[in-house]
Amino acid sequence: MSVRRRIAARLQQLQADGLYRERRVVQPLPGGLCRTDGRELVNFGGNDYLSLAHRLRAVSAADSASAEATPFGATASSAVIGRTPELDALESALAQFENTEAALVFPTGYAANLGVLQTLIEDTDAVLCDRDNHASIVDACRGSRGQFLVFRRDRLDSLEKTLQRRRAAFEQTFIVTDGVFSMDGTVADLSALCDLADRYAASVVVDEAHATGVLGQQGRGSTELTATEQRVLVRIGTMSKAMAGLGGFVVGDAATIDWIRNRARTQFFSTALPPSVCQAMVQSLALISAEPQLRDTLAAATELAHRVAAELGLQTISSGLAPIVPILTGRPETAVTVSRGLLERGFLVPAIRPPTVPQGTSRLRLSLCVAHSEQQIRSVLGAVHELLETTG
């Protein structure tokens, strides 16, 4: 069988299993909306939790217009020609916002995880990776030179047994976790993980991708929420979720960040973020700091969604702290069918299926933002309930 014939057969099997991803063009709109196929929908699929994307568009345009000498792109890797003034200002703003000594920016959150973890983890080390971590974390851990081990956050006693048995075999041991698990909406038990790290001389690394701007009194994420900021080695994040832009980052002590800056290949060999993006992200941090009421509004919407889901008997596994509400369907075909039905009713709600989530746990994933109204939240959950009843 030729490569092309094999690919065609694989695609056909994906379609038969309900795992085929259709290609869709979607234009995000203000107010928690989007447009696709000429129709305006309520967008429950994006990660613009604080609804800053369209506010920052105006800011970015104004900044670009006020500085004609500012190039559209950074023109090279920062390791080759140095950091633009805008990138330098962004890294300073990130360090100040995160209350750390230093920050380093990457082209994406994916690149941040790969670059940071593959720099820190050496061949004499072990890395313990939560089973449900984001794919970028898993790829980074697998691609590191260390011994790759998996743990489950609902079985921390098993994690401790692994540390008891194997910790002495490695120079350094890293425990790596999402702060908020993007497909579940649950928050990691960081206090327990840090306690284990203290007992067994390990280091904790947290990815705050879905927590930055959302959790904590200042919006610094799950480590702020759980008072573990000073107990973890570094915190990794992305500017593409609540910050409504592009790029990844890592924050920590000055020496660790300097080492990563000198060795992380995904940062070293990538063109730096465009100056306009850096300017917008500085403004995003300012808005997150100046408008804590955005987090209050988002928390209220999250509480409402979980209350309504419970009233309707919908099965969800979220902790209720993060603005992610997964409705379990079990079978991927059910998730796809209900997602299409919601599209017809004016709601964009993605169907999440393996390999993104484990077999048997396919789901509809609702992402909330501050622009979603009570009526929209009640309406979409009511529609989910009706469609699940009729789909069976």
KELOVO-600245 format. One record per atom (N, C-alpha, C): y, z, x. Coordinates in steps of 0.05 Angstrom, whole numbers, plus 5000, padded with zeros to 4 digits. Atoms other than C-alpha are relative to their C-alpha. Last residue first. Layout:
BEGIN
YZX/...
END
This chain:
BEGIN
502649864999/518054674409/499050055028/501550134979/523554144409/497250135002/501150255010/526254364341/498349865021/501649965024/527155094359/498749744991/502549894991/529554924429/498150054977/501650214988/534754464399/497350105011/500950195020/537354994351/498249795012/502049865017/537755534405/498849804980/502549964984/541255074454/497850124983/501350264998/546254864400/497450025016/501250055026/547855594385/498549735000/502449835002/548855714459/498649964973/502050114982/553655124464/497450164998/501050255010/557555344402/497849885018/501849955023/558256074422/498849734990/502349864990/560955874491/498050064977/501650194984/565655344463/497450145009/501350195019/568255824409/498249815015/502149865013/569556374461/498549814981/499249825022/573555884502/497650144988/501750015023/571755594569/500850204979/498950175021/577755534615/498249994976/498049855015/575756134658/501149844977/497549994986/569355784680/502150134982/497649945015/562055844661/502549985017/498049894981/556055504692/502650044984/497250005009/550355404642/501750135022/498249834985/543655234673/502949964991/497350115004/538254974627/501950205014/498049865015/531455174654/502449824995/497850185006/524954994687/502050134981/497449865006/521055614706/502349814996/500149835024/513855364703/502550154993/501450115023/513855094774/499850204977/502950005000/518955434818/498849874975/501049745008/526255214818/497049995000/497749824998/529854644854/499250284992/500549784982/523054304864/502350205003/501150004973/522254354806/500849745014/502950024999/527054304746/499050025029/500949934973/534154474727/497050015001/502749905000/536754114665/499150045029/502250134985/544254044668/497350134996/501649784990/548854244611/497749895015/501450074975/554353754592/498750255011/500249804979/556153914520/498549885024/497549964986/558653434466/500150205022/498349815016/553053454414/502650065015/499350145025/549652824443/501950184983/498150224993/549853144512/501049864974/497449874997/546653774482/502149795007/499049935026/540853344458/502750135001/499150255012/540053044527/501150054972/497650084986/539753744558/501149744988/497849845011/534753954505/502649925013/499650085028/530053374522/502450164988/498850265001/530753484597/500749924972/497349974989/529354234593/501549734998/498449865020/523454114548/502850025009/499450195021/520553584595/501750134978/497850174993/521254074653/500749814978/500850284994/516754584618/502549835007/502850024990/518555324621/499349725009/501550185018/524955294579/497149985008/502750094992/528855864611/498849834978/501649975024/536355914595/497249885006/502350185002/540156024660/498450074975/501749925022/547156334652/497649814998/502250195001/551356304716/498050104979/499650185023/558156654714/498049774998/499050264991/555657214760/500249814976/497749954983/554957944738/501449735009/497649975016/550357844679/502550055016/499149725000/544157974720/502450054983/497749934984/541357294701/500650304998/500849814978/534257204677/502450095016/498450044976/535356874609/499350215021/501049874977/530756784549/501649935025/500450184978/534456604486/499250165024/502749994990/533457074428/499449815022/501550245009/539756864392/497150005009/500050005029/542957554398/498349774989/501949805009/540957574471/499850014970/502750094993/544356914485/497950204991/500850205020/550557154448/497249905005/500449865026/550957784490/499149804979/502549854999/549757394555/499450154973/502250194999/555156894539/497350145000/500350125026/560157434519/497549815000/501149795018/559057824583/499549894972/502749964992/560157194625/498650204982/501550235010/566457014587/497050035006/500249985029/569157714598/498449784988/502049795006/567457674672/499750044970/502650114995/571157014678/497850204993/500650195021/577357294645/497249895003/500449855024/577257894692/499349824976/502749884999/576157444752/499450164975/501950225003/582257024732/497150115001/500750025029/586157674722/498149764995/502649885006/585757764797/499249994971/500650005029/591357254804/497250124995/497749935017/594957344871/499350024970/498949734994/588857384916/502150084980/502149815005/585156794884/501050295005/500249975029/591656404882/497850214993/497749855010/592956524956/499950054970/500349724993/585856324974/502450174990/502149885017/586655684935/499650295006/498849935025/593255544971/498050124980/498349774995/589855585038/501450094974/501749764999/584455135010/501650255007/500749925027/589654614989/498350255000/497649895014/592654585058/499350104972/499449744988/585754505090/502450134987/501949825011/584153935042/500550295011/499249955028/590653585060/498050194986/497849815003/589153665134/500750074971/497350125002/582553295127/502150224997/499050055027/576453725147/502849875001/498949765013/574053645219/501049924972/497150025002/569753065242/501050234982/499050105025/562753315255/503049975001/500350295001/559053395321/500949884973/499350134975/561154105340/500149694997/497149984998/560954375269/501049845024/498950125024/553954145252/503150035000/499950294998/551954285325/501349874975/501050115026/553855015324/500249704999/502750094999/554455225398/499049864974/500750144976/561655375418/497249874999/498150224996/564255555350/499249835024/500750215020/558055975337/501749765004/502650114991/559456375401/499149774982/499450174977/566756455381/497449885011/498950255010/564656705312/500649815023/502250155013/560057225344/501149734990/501950104980/565457455393/497849834987/498950224984/570957505340/498049885020/498549904977/567157915289/500749775019/501349774987/565157585224/501750095023/498149794992/566756995179/498450235013/501449764993/563056335167/502150205010/498849824980/565755735131/498150235007/501449744997/563955135089/501450175021/500349874974/568054545065/498550264999/502250114983/570854235002/500050155026/499450214981/575354434944/497649905015/499450265013/575154854881/500749785020/497650094986/575655544914/500749714993/497649885012/570855784860/502549925014/500649875026/565555284884/502650124988/500450205021/566954774939/499350124973/497450035015/570055244990/499849804977/499150275005/563355485015/502650004985/499050075026/561056135046/500749704998/499650295001/557456475103/501049934972/500150105027/558057215117/500749705001/498050205007/556257485186/499749934970/499150124975/552558085215/502249794995/501350254995/552058505152/501249875026/502849964993/553559245146/498549745006/500249924972/561159215146/497250035010/498650194982/561458805083/499750075029/501650054977/556159235048/501349815020/499049834978/560359564994/498249975025/502149804994/556059244938/500850185024/501049875025/561758854905/498150235007/497849825009/564958704973/499050164976/499949794980/558258424998/502350204994/502149805006/557358034933/500150235021/502850075006/563857654939/498250244997/501350084976/570757694971/497049964997/501250275001/574357664905/498549925024/498350204987/579058244918/498949724999/497249955009/575758724869/502049805011/498549824984/568958414882/502950034991/500849725001/565657814852/501650165019/501149925026/568357124833/499450304999/498050045021/572856864889/499250114973/497350004991/566856814936/502049934978/498849745004/560456964898/502950015009/499449985028/557156284888/501350274993/499150255012/557256094962/500950044971/498449935023/556856804990/500949774983/498650245009/551156665038/501450074974/499750055028/549157325070/501649754995/498150225004/546357465139/500149934971/499850135027/543058135152/502149795001/497350095007/541058355223/499949854973/499750285008/534858755240/502949944994/498350144980/533859405278/500249704995/501750174983/528059635234/501749835019/502449864991/531160225197/498449845021/499349774984/538159925194/497550145011/499050104974/535659255170/500750235019/502350094984/531559595116/500949915027/501549764993/537759975092/497649925017/498649884977/541759315095/498650265009/500550174977/536658985050/501350125025/502849964992/536859565001/499349845025/500249734990/544459554998/497250055010/499150004973/544458794991/499850285013/499849714996/540258794928/500750045030/501949884982/541758054916/500450305003/498749914975/545857874855/497950135017/500449734992/542657464799/501350065027/497749845007/545456824769/499750305007/500649765016/538556524770/502450154990/501550095023/539555814796/499350224981/498650205016/545255984843/498449914975/502050225001/542456624871/500849804979/500750075028/548557054884/498149765001/498749775013/549157384953/499549974970/497750065017/544056884980/501250264990/500150015029/539657185033/502549884987/498050195010/537757195106/499749984970/500650015029/534357775141/502249844987/497850065019/534657645216/498950004971/501050085026/530057945269/502449984981/498249955022/531757975343/498749914974/497649884987/527358045405/502050074978/497850184998/520957945365/502450145013/500850254987/513958235367/502449825006/500149964971/516358945353/499449745015/497349994988/518558735282/499850025031/499350224982/511658495262/502650035015/502150134985/507759035226/501049835023/501649794986/513259495202/498049875019/498349904978/517858905186/498550215016/499850224979/512358575145/501650105024/502550014986/511059235109/499949795022/500049784982/518459285093/497350015016/498350064977/518458595063/499950225021/501550194984/512458785020/501649915024/502049834987/516259394994/498349825018/498949914975/522058914981/498150195015/502149864986/517958574928/500950095027/501149815018/522958334876/497650155012/498149785005/527158014930/498950204980/499150015027/521257594953/501750254994/500349765016/520057475027/501049964972/498850005026/518856865071/499550274986/501549835018/517656835146/501550014973/499050015028/519956315196/498150154982/502349995018/518756485270/501150024971/501449755004/525056275307/497649984982/502149974980/527355605335/498350254995/499349844977/531355435273/497650035019/499250164977/529754855228/500850165024/502350154991/525855275178/500649845026/501949814989/531655765173/497549865011/498949884975/536755225165/498150185013/500150204980/532654845114/500950105027/502850044993/531555475074/499749795023/500849764985/538955645076/497149965010/498750024974/540954935055/499350245018/501450194982/535754945000/501349995028/499150275003/538955564969/498649825020/497550084987/534956204975/500649704995/498250145019/529556344923/502749925012/501350235011/523956534972/501949834983/500849965027/528556995011/498949744988/498450155019/528456835085/499050054971/501249945026/526057295140/501849894979/498150015022/527857005208/498550034974/501250065026/524157185271/502249994979/499249855024/526757165343/498249934976/501249744997/524456965413/500450174975/502950025001/525756235398/498550265004/501250124976/532956365380/497050014999/502849944999/536456485313/498749855024/500649724997/544056515318/497150055006/498849894976/545555785329/499150285006/501450124977/540555515279/501350075027/502749884997/543156015228/498549885024/500049714994/550555845237/497250105006/498849944974/550055085241/499950295008/501650114978/545054985185/501250085027/502549864998/548555465138/498349895023/499549734991/555455185153/497450155003/499750014971/553054465147/500550285012/502650064989/550554605077/500150005030/501649765000/557154935060/497349965011/501249935026/560754305081/498650275002/499450225019/565254035137/498950064972/501950234997/565054705174/500749794979/500450185022/570555235182/498149775008/500450274990/570355835229/499349824977/501350195019/573156515214/499749735013/499850294995/575357115256/498449844978/498550084976/576657855257/500449705003/501650014976/574657995186/501749915024/499649754985/578358215123/498150015024/502649874997/575557625083/500150265015/501149965027/582457405060/497450165002/498449795014/585357505130/498950064973/500549744987/579657135164/501650224987/502749915007/580156575113/499350275012/499949905027/587656515122/497350104990/498649745000/586856465197/500250124972/501849804988/581555935189/501350275002/502149935019/586055555141/498150215011/498849835020/592055585188/497950084979/499549744988/587855305245/501250204980/502649874998/585354755200/500350275013/500949925027/592554575180/497350145001/498549765008/595054585252/499150104973/497450075010/589454095270/501550264992/499749965029/583954375312/502849914992/498749755008/582354105381/500450004970/497150024996/580953405408/501550254992/499350214982/573453405419/503050015006/501049934974/571054065389/500949795021/498249814988/575553945329/499150095028/501149735000/571553325315/502050195013/502149954980/575952715305/498950284996/500450214980/581152355262/497950065021/499649854976/583152965220/499749835025/502449874988/584052505161/500650145025/501949965022/589952325116/497550145010/501950225006/594852425173/498250064977/502649905002/600852895169/498049784993/501450034975/607052545194/497250114999/500850284996/609652435124/498449965025/500550034971/609753185111/499049725005/497849874985/612853355043/499649975030/497450145003/608752845005/502250125017/500250254986/602253135031/502649844999/500149944972/604053835009/500049745017/497349924992/606053594940/500250055030/498350245001/599553214931/502850075010/500750174978/595453814953/501849765002/499149874976/599054274905/499649835024/497150025000/598153804846/501250115026/499450284996/590753734861/503049965002/499850064971/590254484871/500649715005/497649874989/591754624798/500449935029/497850175007/586554114778/502750125007/500150274989/581054444817/502449834993/497850054982/583055164802/500249715009/498550235011/578855294740/502549945018/497349905006/576555974766/501949784990/500049755016/569155804763/502750104991/497149944998/569755084786/500650254984/499749744987/562155064794/502950085005/498549984975/560654494747/500150285010/501750074977/555154394695/501450045026/501349754991/557954724633/498249955024/501550014975/563054164622/498950285007/499549734988/565254094550/498150025024/501949795005/564853344538/501150275010/499049744989/569552754531/498150224992/499949775018/565952094520/501150255014/497850035019/567051424554/500350234980/500750215019/560251444588/502149974978/502250174991/562252094621/499349804978/500450255015/568552514615/497749845013/500650224983/569353244634/499749754983/501050255012/572053884605/499249805021/502949975002/573154604629/498749764987/500849865024/580654564613/497050034996/499149725003/582354024662/498950134975/497449985013/577853414670/501050294999/499149735009/571953264715/502849984989/497249944992/570052524715/500750274990/498649805015/562452424711/502850055012/497349984990/558351824732/501650194982/497949975021/550951934719/502750015014/497450034987/544651744758/502249994978/498450245008/538452004725/502750005014/497249945003/534252514764/501649744993/498250214991/526852414752/502950074995/498649914976/522853054745/501949805011/497449895009/520152964674/501750105023/500149704998/513052884702/502650134990/502149905017/512452154679/499950304999/499250045028/519251984709/497950114981/497849825005/517352294776/500949984970/501249745004/510751914774/502150214993/501450015026/514351254765/498850274993/497849995020/518951424824/498850004971/498949735000/512851574867/502250034979/502049845013/509550914848/501050294998/499950075029/515850524865/498050184985/497549885011/516350894932/500149944970/500449715002/509050724948/502450144987/501849955022/510249994931/499550304996/498550045024/516349984977/498350054975/498149785004/512550315034/501549964974/497550014984/506849815028/501850234993/497650005017/500050005000/502550005018/
END
